[in-house]
Amino acid sequence: MTGLILLRPAWLLAIVGLLLAAWGLRRRRAGVGDWSRVADTHMMSALRALGHVDESAGAIRGWLALAAAGIIVVAMAGPAVERRDASAFRNLDAVVLVLDASPSVTASADWSAMMTMGRFAISSLGSRPAGLIVYAGDAYVATDLTADTGQLGQTLSLVTAETVPDPGSRPERGLSLAAQMLAEGQVLAGDVILLTDGGGLGPASLQQAAAIAGAGARLSVIAPDPAEPEIAVLTQAGEGRAFGLADAEDLASFLKDDGRTRLEQQDWPLLFWADRGRLLLLLALVPMVMLFRRRAE
Protein backbone atom coordinates (compact mmCIF):
# COMPACT_ATOMS: atom_id res chain seq x y z
CA MET A 1 0.00 0.00 0.00
CA THR A 2 1.38 3.40 -0.96
CA GLY A 3 -1.25 5.72 0.51
CA LEU A 4 -4.31 7.44 -0.88
CA ILE A 5 -4.69 9.14 -4.26
CA LEU A 6 -7.54 10.81 -6.15
CA LEU A 7 -8.35 9.37 -9.55
CA ARG A 8 -10.55 12.33 -10.59
CA PRO A 9 -9.35 15.32 -8.52
CA ALA A 10 -11.13 17.89 -10.74
CA TRP A 11 -14.37 17.01 -8.95
CA LEU A 12 -13.05 18.78 -5.85
CA LEU A 13 -13.70 22.10 -7.59
CA ALA A 14 -17.39 21.54 -6.80
CA ILE A 15 -16.55 22.03 -3.13
CA VAL A 16 -16.23 25.76 -3.82
CA GLY A 17 -19.91 25.86 -4.75
CA LEU A 18 -20.84 23.91 -1.64
CA LEU A 19 -18.90 26.33 0.55
CA LEU A 20 -20.79 29.24 -1.00
CA ALA A 21 -24.06 27.41 -0.36
CA ALA A 22 -23.04 26.83 3.26
CA TRP A 23 -22.20 30.52 3.68
CA GLY A 24 -25.60 31.48 2.31
CA LEU A 25 -27.35 28.97 4.55
CA ARG A 26 -25.59 30.33 7.63
CA ARG A 27 -26.80 33.84 6.83
CA ARG A 28 -30.42 32.78 6.56
CA ARG A 29 -32.31 33.04 9.78
CA ALA A 30 -34.34 29.86 9.42
CA GLY A 31 -32.35 27.91 6.89
CA VAL A 32 -33.62 26.36 3.70
CA GLY A 33 -37.40 26.66 3.35
CA ASP A 34 -37.84 29.88 5.36
CA TRP A 35 -41.53 30.52 4.64
CA SER A 36 -41.58 33.65 6.81
CA ARG A 37 -40.11 35.56 3.89
CA VAL A 38 -43.06 34.87 1.60
CA ALA A 39 -46.00 34.04 3.89
CA ASP A 40 -48.27 36.46 5.76
CA THR A 41 -46.85 37.44 9.15
CA HIS A 42 -50.09 36.79 11.07
CA MET A 43 -50.52 33.39 9.42
CA MET A 44 -46.95 32.38 10.33
CA SER A 45 -47.53 33.47 13.94
CA ALA A 46 -50.66 31.30 14.10
CA LEU A 47 -48.83 28.32 12.61
CA ARG A 48 -46.05 28.71 15.14
CA ALA A 49 -48.55 28.88 17.98
CA LEU A 50 -50.19 25.68 16.79
CA GLY A 51 -46.79 23.95 16.57
CA HIS A 52 -46.94 23.42 12.81
CA VAL A 53 -43.73 25.32 12.07
CA ASP A 54 -40.34 24.09 13.23
CA GLU A 55 -37.87 26.65 11.92
CA SER A 56 -34.85 24.89 13.36
CA ALA A 57 -35.68 21.79 11.31
CA GLY A 58 -35.31 23.75 8.07
CA ALA A 59 -31.74 24.72 8.89
CA ILE A 60 -30.90 21.16 9.94
CA ARG A 61 -32.23 19.78 6.65
CA GLY A 62 -30.13 22.31 4.76
CA TRP A 63 -26.95 21.21 6.50
CA LEU A 64 -27.83 17.56 5.95
CA ALA A 65 -28.28 18.21 2.22
CA LEU A 66 -24.93 19.98 2.07
CA ALA A 67 -23.26 17.15 3.97
CA ALA A 68 -24.65 14.59 1.52
CA ALA A 69 -23.53 16.70 -1.44
CA GLY A 70 -20.05 17.09 0.04
CA ILE A 71 -19.67 13.35 0.51
CA ILE A 72 -20.85 12.74 -3.06
CA VAL A 73 -18.32 15.22 -4.43
CA VAL A 74 -15.46 13.53 -2.58
CA ALA A 75 -16.70 10.15 -3.80
CA MET A 76 -16.74 11.37 -7.40
CA ALA A 77 -13.14 12.56 -6.98
CA GLY A 78 -12.22 8.89 -6.77
CA PRO A 79 -10.28 8.30 -3.54
CA ALA A 80 -8.29 5.13 -4.19
CA VAL A 81 -5.75 2.86 -2.52
CA GLU A 82 -3.27 0.55 -4.22
CA ARG A 83 -4.57 -2.93 -4.92
CA ARG A 84 -2.94 -5.74 -3.00
CA ASP A 85 -2.78 -7.74 -6.23
CA ALA A 86 -1.18 -4.93 -8.26
CA SER A 87 1.91 -7.05 -8.75
CA ALA A 88 -0.23 -9.55 -10.66
CA PHE A 89 -0.43 -7.02 -13.48
CA ARG A 90 3.32 -6.95 -14.05
CA ASN A 91 2.80 -9.13 -17.13
CA LEU A 92 1.24 -6.07 -18.72
CA ASP A 93 4.74 -4.55 -18.89
CA ALA A 94 7.09 -6.98 -20.64
CA VAL A 95 10.33 -6.71 -22.60
CA VAL A 96 11.14 -8.61 -25.80
CA LEU A 97 14.75 -8.83 -26.98
CA VAL A 98 15.11 -9.23 -30.75
CA LEU A 99 18.64 -10.37 -31.61
CA ASP A 100 20.23 -10.32 -35.07
CA ALA A 101 22.06 -13.67 -35.30
CA SER A 102 23.10 -13.35 -38.94
CA PRO A 103 26.77 -14.12 -39.76
CA SER A 104 27.54 -10.43 -40.37
CA VAL A 105 26.78 -9.78 -36.70
CA THR A 106 27.95 -12.97 -34.97
CA ALA A 107 31.30 -12.90 -36.78
CA SER A 108 31.96 -9.21 -36.13
CA ALA A 109 34.26 -7.74 -33.50
CA ASP A 110 31.21 -6.18 -31.82
CA TRP A 111 29.42 -9.48 -31.13
CA SER A 112 30.86 -9.91 -27.64
CA ALA A 113 29.92 -6.34 -26.65
CA MET A 114 26.43 -6.78 -28.09
CA MET A 115 25.92 -9.97 -26.08
CA THR A 116 27.13 -8.13 -22.98
CA MET A 117 24.53 -5.41 -23.57
CA GLY A 118 21.86 -8.07 -23.98
CA ARG A 119 22.79 -9.71 -20.68
CA PHE A 120 22.92 -6.31 -18.99
CA ALA A 121 19.43 -5.53 -20.30
CA ILE A 122 18.14 -8.80 -18.84
CA SER A 123 19.73 -8.10 -15.46
CA SER A 124 18.03 -4.66 -15.40
CA LEU A 125 14.50 -5.99 -15.82
CA GLY A 126 13.68 -6.46 -12.14
CA SER A 127 10.33 -8.26 -12.01
CA ARG A 128 9.41 -7.51 -15.63
CA PRO A 129 8.90 -10.66 -17.73
CA ALA A 130 10.89 -10.94 -20.93
CA GLY A 131 11.25 -13.03 -24.07
CA LEU A 132 13.92 -13.59 -26.71
CA ILE A 133 13.59 -13.71 -30.49
CA VAL A 134 16.49 -14.48 -32.83
CA TYR A 135 16.51 -13.78 -36.53
CA ALA A 136 18.59 -13.82 -39.68
CA GLY A 137 16.81 -14.59 -42.95
CA ASP A 138 13.82 -15.66 -40.82
CA ALA A 139 12.83 -15.20 -37.18
CA TYR A 140 12.21 -17.68 -34.37
CA VAL A 141 11.10 -17.51 -30.74
CA ALA A 142 14.02 -18.64 -28.59
CA THR A 143 12.26 -18.00 -25.27
CA ASP A 144 8.63 -17.02 -24.74
CA LEU A 145 7.71 -14.42 -22.11
CA THR A 146 9.02 -15.58 -18.76
CA ALA A 147 9.88 -14.17 -15.34
CA ASP A 148 12.89 -16.53 -15.14
CA THR A 149 15.49 -14.04 -16.31
CA GLY A 150 18.29 -16.39 -15.28
CA GLN A 151 17.18 -18.97 -17.82
CA LEU A 152 16.65 -16.22 -20.38
CA GLY A 153 20.25 -15.07 -19.91
CA GLN A 154 21.53 -18.61 -20.41
CA THR A 155 19.55 -18.94 -23.62
CA LEU A 156 20.98 -15.67 -24.90
CA SER A 157 24.51 -16.90 -24.21
CA LEU A 158 23.93 -19.97 -26.38
CA VAL A 159 23.11 -17.99 -29.54
CA THR A 160 25.74 -18.52 -32.26
CA ALA A 161 26.05 -18.13 -36.02
CA GLU A 162 24.45 -21.58 -36.43
CA THR A 163 21.38 -20.80 -34.32
CA VAL A 164 19.34 -19.45 -37.26
CA PRO A 165 19.91 -21.52 -40.42
CA ASP A 166 18.22 -19.08 -42.82
CA PRO A 167 20.70 -16.80 -44.63
CA GLY A 168 20.13 -13.06 -44.81
CA SER A 169 19.02 -10.38 -42.38
CA ARG A 170 15.27 -9.69 -42.05
CA PRO A 171 14.74 -7.57 -38.91
CA GLU A 172 11.09 -6.93 -39.85
CA ARG A 173 10.36 -10.61 -39.28
CA GLY A 174 11.86 -10.49 -35.81
CA LEU A 175 9.91 -7.32 -34.99
CA SER A 176 6.71 -8.92 -36.29
CA LEU A 177 7.22 -11.89 -33.95
CA ALA A 178 7.89 -9.48 -31.07
CA ALA A 179 4.62 -7.64 -31.74
CA GLN A 180 2.82 -10.98 -31.86
CA MET A 181 4.40 -12.06 -28.56
CA LEU A 182 3.27 -8.86 -26.85
CA ALA A 183 -0.24 -9.22 -28.25
CA GLU A 184 -0.58 -12.86 -27.19
CA GLY A 185 0.71 -11.96 -23.72
CA GLN A 186 -1.88 -9.16 -23.53
CA VAL A 187 0.94 -6.70 -22.82
CA LEU A 188 -0.32 -3.12 -22.79
CA ALA A 189 2.90 -1.15 -22.26
CA GLY A 190 6.08 -3.07 -23.06
CA ASP A 191 9.48 -2.62 -24.66
CA VAL A 192 11.03 -4.24 -27.71
CA ILE A 193 14.83 -4.07 -27.78
CA LEU A 194 16.41 -4.73 -31.18
CA LEU A 195 20.08 -5.75 -31.09
CA THR A 196 21.49 -5.25 -34.60
CA ASP A 197 24.30 -3.83 -36.69
CA GLY A 198 21.73 -2.02 -38.81
CA GLY A 199 21.66 -4.59 -41.60
CA GLY A 200 18.35 -5.09 -43.40
CA LEU A 201 16.60 -2.07 -41.93
CA GLY A 202 14.13 -0.51 -44.34
CA PRO A 203 10.48 0.35 -44.98
CA ALA A 204 9.26 -3.04 -43.74
CA SER A 205 11.06 -2.51 -40.43
CA LEU A 206 9.57 0.98 -40.12
CA GLN A 207 6.11 -0.46 -40.64
CA GLN A 208 6.65 -2.95 -37.82
CA ALA A 209 8.06 -0.22 -35.56
CA ALA A 210 4.94 1.89 -36.06
CA ALA A 211 2.76 -1.14 -35.30
CA ILE A 212 4.63 -1.78 -32.04
CA ALA A 213 4.25 1.85 -30.97
CA GLY A 214 0.59 1.79 -31.96
CA ALA A 215 0.05 -1.14 -29.59
CA GLY A 216 1.40 0.90 -26.65
CA ALA A 217 4.96 -0.47 -26.58
CA ARG A 218 8.31 1.13 -27.46
CA LEU A 219 10.94 -0.02 -29.93
CA SER A 220 14.53 0.72 -29.01
CA VAL A 221 17.77 -0.30 -30.70
CA ILE A 222 21.17 -1.41 -29.43
CA ALA A 223 23.75 -1.03 -32.20
CA PRO A 224 27.50 -0.39 -32.67
CA ASP A 225 26.64 2.95 -34.30
CA PRO A 226 23.33 4.21 -32.85
CA ALA A 227 23.65 7.47 -34.81
CA GLU A 228 23.04 5.82 -38.18
CA PRO A 229 20.12 7.51 -39.99
CA GLU A 230 18.23 4.21 -40.44
CA ILE A 231 18.38 3.54 -36.71
CA ALA A 232 17.37 7.09 -35.80
CA VAL A 233 14.31 6.89 -38.05
CA LEU A 234 13.42 3.43 -36.71
CA THR A 235 13.52 4.47 -33.06
CA GLN A 236 11.55 7.60 -33.85
CA ALA A 237 8.83 5.51 -35.46
CA GLY A 238 8.92 3.10 -32.53
CA GLU A 239 8.90 5.90 -29.90
CA GLY A 240 11.99 4.41 -28.27
CA ARG A 241 15.70 5.21 -28.00
CA ALA A 242 18.98 4.17 -29.60
CA PHE A 243 21.85 2.89 -27.44
CA GLY A 244 25.48 2.25 -28.23
CA LEU A 245 27.45 -0.73 -27.00
CA ALA A 246 28.85 1.34 -24.12
CA ASP A 247 25.52 2.81 -22.96
CA ALA A 248 24.76 0.19 -20.32
CA GLU A 249 23.80 2.65 -17.58
CA ASP A 250 21.48 4.60 -19.87
CA LEU A 251 19.85 1.35 -20.95
CA ALA A 252 19.29 0.28 -17.33
CA SER A 253 17.70 3.62 -16.47
CA PHE A 254 15.47 3.38 -19.55
CA LEU A 255 14.25 -0.11 -18.68
CA LYS A 256 13.50 0.88 -15.10
CA ASP A 257 11.04 3.44 -16.45
CA ASP A 258 8.53 0.63 -16.54
CA GLY A 259 5.14 0.49 -18.19
CA ARG A 260 3.18 0.96 -14.97
CA THR A 261 3.73 4.71 -15.16
CA ARG A 262 2.60 4.71 -18.77
CA LEU A 263 -0.45 2.60 -17.98
CA GLU A 264 -1.52 4.89 -15.14
CA GLN A 265 -1.18 7.91 -17.44
CA GLN A 266 -3.43 6.27 -20.01
CA ASP A 267 -6.75 4.51 -19.41
CA TRP A 268 -5.71 1.76 -17.00
CA PRO A 269 -5.23 3.26 -13.51
CA LEU A 270 -7.81 0.89 -11.97
CA LEU A 271 -5.48 -2.02 -12.69
CA PHE A 272 -3.36 -0.72 -9.82
CA TRP A 273 -5.76 1.36 -7.70
CA ALA A 274 -9.03 0.34 -6.04
CA ASP A 275 -11.62 3.13 -6.23
CA ARG A 276 -13.27 3.59 -2.81
CA GLY A 277 -15.66 6.27 -4.01
CA ARG A 278 -18.56 3.80 -4.09
CA LEU A 279 -18.19 3.22 -0.36
CA LEU A 280 -18.45 6.95 0.23
CA LEU A 281 -21.65 7.04 -1.83
CA LEU A 282 -23.13 4.58 0.65
CA LEU A 283 -22.05 6.90 3.46
CA ALA A 284 -23.87 9.77 1.73
CA LEU A 285 -27.11 7.83 2.17
CA VAL A 286 -27.03 8.52 5.93
CA PRO A 287 -27.71 12.30 5.79
CA MET A 288 -30.00 11.76 2.79
CA VAL A 289 -32.21 9.34 4.74
CA MET A 290 -32.43 11.85 7.58
CA LEU A 291 -33.93 14.36 5.15
CA PHE A 292 -37.08 12.24 4.90
CA ARG A 293 -39.64 12.84 7.64
CA ARG A 294 -42.53 10.58 8.41
CA ARG A 295 -45.81 12.46 8.55
CA ALA A 296 -47.30 12.40 12.04
CA GLU A 297 -50.80 10.94 12.30
C-alpha positions as CSV (number, residue, x, y, z in Angstrom):
1,M,0.0,0.0,0.0
2,T,1.4,3.4,-1.0
3,G,-1.3,5.7,0.5
4,L,-4.3,7.4,-0.9
5,I,-4.7,9.1,-4.3
6,L,-7.5,10.8,-6.1
7,L,-8.4,9.4,-9.6
8,R,-10.6,12.3,-10.6
9,P,-9.4,15.3,-8.5
10,A,-11.1,17.9,-10.7
11,W,-14.4,17.0,-9.0
12,L,-13.1,18.8,-5.8
13,L,-13.7,22.1,-7.6
14,A,-17.4,21.5,-6.8
15,I,-16.6,22.0,-3.1
16,V,-16.2,25.8,-3.8
17,G,-19.9,25.9,-4.8
18,L,-20.8,23.9,-1.6
19,L,-18.9,26.3,0.5
20,L,-20.8,29.2,-1.0
21,A,-24.1,27.4,-0.4
22,A,-23.0,26.8,3.3
23,W,-22.2,30.5,3.7
24,G,-25.6,31.5,2.3
25,L,-27.4,29.0,4.6
26,R,-25.6,30.3,7.6
27,R,-26.8,33.8,6.8
28,R,-30.4,32.8,6.6
29,R,-32.3,33.0,9.8
30,A,-34.3,29.9,9.4
31,G,-32.3,27.9,6.9
32,V,-33.6,26.4,3.7
33,G,-37.4,26.7,3.4
34,D,-37.8,29.9,5.4
35,W,-41.5,30.5,4.6
36,S,-41.6,33.7,6.8
37,R,-40.1,35.6,3.9
38,V,-43.1,34.9,1.6
39,A,-46.0,34.0,3.9
40,D,-48.3,36.5,5.8
41,T,-46.8,37.4,9.1
42,H,-50.1,36.8,11.1
43,M,-50.5,33.4,9.4
44,M,-47.0,32.4,10.3
45,S,-47.5,33.5,13.9
46,A,-50.7,31.3,14.1
47,L,-48.8,28.3,12.6
48,R,-46.0,28.7,15.1
49,A,-48.6,28.9,18.0
50,L,-50.2,25.7,16.8
51,G,-46.8,23.9,16.6
52,H,-46.9,23.4,12.8
53,V,-43.7,25.3,12.1
54,D,-40.3,24.1,13.2
55,E,-37.9,26.7,11.9
56,S,-34.8,24.9,13.4
57,A,-35.7,21.8,11.3
58,G,-35.3,23.7,8.1
59,A,-31.7,24.7,8.9
60,I,-30.9,21.2,9.9
61,R,-32.2,19.8,6.7
62,G,-30.1,22.3,4.8
63,W,-27.0,21.2,6.5
64,L,-27.8,17.6,5.9
65,A,-28.3,18.2,2.2
66,L,-24.9,20.0,2.1
67,A,-23.3,17.2,4.0
68,A,-24.6,14.6,1.5
69,A,-23.5,16.7,-1.4
70,G,-20.0,17.1,0.0
71,I,-19.7,13.3,0.5
72,I,-20.9,12.7,-3.1
73,V,-18.3,15.2,-4.4
74,V,-15.5,13.5,-2.6
75,A,-16.7,10.1,-3.8
76,M,-16.7,11.4,-7.4
77,A,-13.1,12.6,-7.0
78,G,-12.2,8.9,-6.8
79,P,-10.3,8.3,-3.5
80,A,-8.3,5.1,-4.2
81,V,-5.7,2.9,-2.5
82,E,-3.3,0.6,-4.2
83,R,-4.6,-2.9,-4.9
84,R,-2.9,-5.7,-3.0
85,D,-2.8,-7.7,-6.2
86,A,-1.2,-4.9,-8.3
87,S,1.9,-7.1,-8.8
88,A,-0.2,-9.6,-10.7
89,F,-0.4,-7.0,-13.5
90,R,3.3,-6.9,-14.0
91,N,2.8,-9.1,-17.1
92,L,1.2,-6.1,-18.7
93,D,4.7,-4.6,-18.9
94,A,7.1,-7.0,-20.6
95,V,10.3,-6.7,-22.6
96,V,11.1,-8.6,-25.8
97,L,14.8,-8.8,-27.0
98,V,15.1,-9.2,-30.8
99,L,18.6,-10.4,-31.6
100,D,20.2,-10.3,-35.1
101,A,22.1,-13.7,-35.3
102,S,23.1,-13.3,-38.9
103,P,26.8,-14.1,-39.8
104,S,27.5,-10.4,-40.4
105,V,26.8,-9.8,-36.7
106,T,27.9,-13.0,-35.0
107,A,31.3,-12.9,-36.8
108,S,32.0,-9.2,-36.1
109,A,34.3,-7.7,-33.5
110,D,31.2,-6.2,-31.8
111,W,29.4,-9.5,-31.1
112,S,30.9,-9.9,-27.6
113,A,29.9,-6.3,-26.7
114,M,26.4,-6.8,-28.1
115,M,25.9,-10.0,-26.1
116,T,27.1,-8.1,-23.0
117,M,24.5,-5.4,-23.6
118,G,21.9,-8.1,-24.0
119,R,22.8,-9.7,-20.7
120,F,22.9,-6.3,-19.0
121,A,19.4,-5.5,-20.3
122,I,18.1,-8.8,-18.8
123,S,19.7,-8.1,-15.5
124,S,18.0,-4.7,-15.4
125,L,14.5,-6.0,-15.8
126,G,13.7,-6.5,-12.1
127,S,10.3,-8.3,-12.0
128,R,9.4,-7.5,-15.6
129,P,8.9,-10.7,-17.7
130,A,10.9,-10.9,-20.9
131,G,11.2,-13.0,-24.1
132,L,13.9,-13.6,-26.7
133,I,13.6,-13.7,-30.5
134,V,16.5,-14.5,-32.8
135,Y,16.5,-13.8,-36.5
136,A,18.6,-13.8,-39.7
137,G,16.8,-14.6,-43.0
138,D,13.8,-15.7,-40.8
139,A,12.8,-15.2,-37.2
140,Y,12.2,-17.7,-34.4
141,V,11.1,-17.5,-30.7
142,A,14.0,-18.6,-28.6
143,T,12.3,-18.0,-25.3
144,D,8.6,-17.0,-24.7
145,L,7.7,-14.4,-22.1
146,T,9.0,-15.6,-18.8
147,A,9.9,-14.2,-15.3
148,D,12.9,-16.5,-15.1
149,T,15.5,-14.0,-16.3
150,G,18.3,-16.4,-15.3
151,Q,17.2,-19.0,-17.8
152,L,16.7,-16.2,-20.4
153,G,20.2,-15.1,-19.9
154,Q,21.5,-18.6,-20.4
155,T,19.5,-18.9,-23.6
156,L,21.0,-15.7,-24.9
157,S,24.5,-16.9,-24.2
158,L,23.9,-20.0,-26.4
159,V,23.1,-18.0,-29.5
160,T,25.7,-18.5,-32.3
161,A,26.1,-18.1,-36.0
162,E,24.5,-21.6,-36.4
163,T,21.4,-20.8,-34.3
164,V,19.3,-19.4,-37.3
165,P,19.9,-21.5,-40.4
166,D,18.2,-19.1,-42.8
167,P,20.7,-16.8,-44.6
168,G,20.1,-13.1,-44.8
169,S,19.0,-10.4,-42.4
170,R,15.3,-9.7,-42.1
171,P,14.7,-7.6,-38.9
172,E,11.1,-6.9,-39.9
173,R,10.4,-10.6,-39.3
174,G,11.9,-10.5,-35.8
175,L,9.9,-7.3,-35.0
176,S,6.7,-8.9,-36.3
177,L,7.2,-11.9,-34.0
178,A,7.9,-9.5,-31.1
179,A,4.6,-7.6,-31.7
180,Q,2.8,-11.0,-31.9
181,M,4.4,-12.1,-28.6
182,L,3.3,-8.9,-26.8
183,A,-0.2,-9.2,-28.2
184,E,-0.6,-12.9,-27.2
185,G,0.7,-12.0,-23.7
186,Q,-1.9,-9.2,-23.5
187,V,0.9,-6.7,-22.8
188,L,-0.3,-3.1,-22.8
189,A,2.9,-1.2,-22.3
190,G,6.1,-3.1,-23.1
191,D,9.5,-2.6,-24.7
192,V,11.0,-4.2,-27.7
193,I,14.8,-4.1,-27.8
194,L,16.4,-4.7,-31.2
195,L,20.1,-5.7,-31.1
196,T,21.5,-5.2,-34.6
197,D,24.3,-3.8,-36.7
198,G,21.7,-2.0,-38.8
199,G,21.7,-4.6,-41.6
200,G,18.4,-5.1,-43.4
201,L,16.6,-2.1,-41.9
202,G,14.1,-0.5,-44.3
203,P,10.5,0.4,-45.0
204,A,9.3,-3.0,-43.7
205,S,11.1,-2.5,-40.4
206,L,9.6,1.0,-40.1
207,Q,6.1,-0.5,-40.6
208,Q,6.6,-3.0,-37.8
209,A,8.1,-0.2,-35.6
210,A,4.9,1.9,-36.1
211,A,2.8,-1.1,-35.3
212,I,4.6,-1.8,-32.0
213,A,4.3,1.9,-31.0
214,G,0.6,1.8,-32.0
215,A,0.1,-1.1,-29.6
216,G,1.4,0.9,-26.6
217,A,5.0,-0.5,-26.6
218,R,8.3,1.1,-27.5
219,L,10.9,0.0,-29.9
220,S,14.5,0.7,-29.0
221,V,17.8,-0.3,-30.7
222,I,21.2,-1.4,-29.4
223,A,23.8,-1.0,-32.2
224,P,27.5,-0.4,-32.7
225,D,26.6,3.0,-34.3
226,P,23.3,4.2,-32.9
227,A,23.6,7.5,-34.8
228,E,23.0,5.8,-38.2
229,P,20.1,7.5,-40.0
230,E,18.2,4.2,-40.4
231,I,18.4,3.5,-36.7
232,A,17.4,7.1,-35.8
233,V,14.3,6.9,-38.1
234,L,13.4,3.4,-36.7
235,T,13.5,4.5,-33.1
236,Q,11.5,7.6,-33.8
237,A,8.8,5.5,-35.5
238,G,8.9,3.1,-32.5
239,E,8.9,5.9,-29.9
240,G,12.0,4.4,-28.3
241,R,15.7,5.2,-28.0
242,A,19.0,4.2,-29.6
243,F,21.9,2.9,-27.4
244,G,25.5,2.3,-28.2
245,L,27.5,-0.7,-27.0
246,A,28.9,1.3,-24.1
247,D,25.5,2.8,-23.0
248,A,24.8,0.2,-20.3
249,E,23.8,2.6,-17.6
250,D,21.5,4.6,-19.9
251,L,19.8,1.3,-21.0
252,A,19.3,0.3,-17.3
253,S,17.7,3.6,-16.5
254,F,15.5,3.4,-19.5
255,L,14.2,-0.1,-18.7
256,K,13.5,0.9,-15.1
257,D,11.0,3.4,-16.5
258,D,8.5,0.6,-16.5
259,G,5.1,0.5,-18.2
260,R,3.2,1.0,-15.0
261,T,3.7,4.7,-15.2
262,R,2.6,4.7,-18.8
263,L,-0.4,2.6,-18.0
264,E,-1.5,4.9,-15.1
265,Q,-1.2,7.9,-17.4
266,Q,-3.4,6.3,-20.0
267,D,-6.7,4.5,-19.4
268,W,-5.7,1.8,-17.0
269,P,-5.2,3.3,-13.5
270,L,-7.8,0.9,-12.0
271,L,-5.5,-2.0,-12.7
272,F,-3.4,-0.7,-9.8
273,W,-5.8,1.4,-7.7
274,A,-9.0,0.3,-6.0
275,D,-11.6,3.1,-6.2
276,R,-13.3,3.6,-2.8
277,G,-15.7,6.3,-4.0
278,R,-18.6,3.8,-4.1
279,L,-18.2,3.2,-0.4
280,L,-18.5,7.0,0.2
281,L,-21.6,7.0,-1.8
282,L,-23.1,4.6,0.6
283,L,-22.0,6.9,3.5
284,A,-23.9,9.8,1.7
285,L,-27.1,7.8,2.2
286,V,-27.0,8.5,5.9
287,P,-27.7,12.3,5.8
288,M,-30.0,11.8,2.8
289,V,-32.2,9.3,4.7
290,M,-32.4,11.8,7.6
291,L,-33.9,14.4,5.1
292,F,-37.1,12.2,4.9
293,R,-39.6,12.8,7.6
294,R,-42.5,10.6,8.4
295,R,-45.8,12.5,8.5
296,A,-47.3,12.4,12.0
297,E,-50.8,10.9,12.3
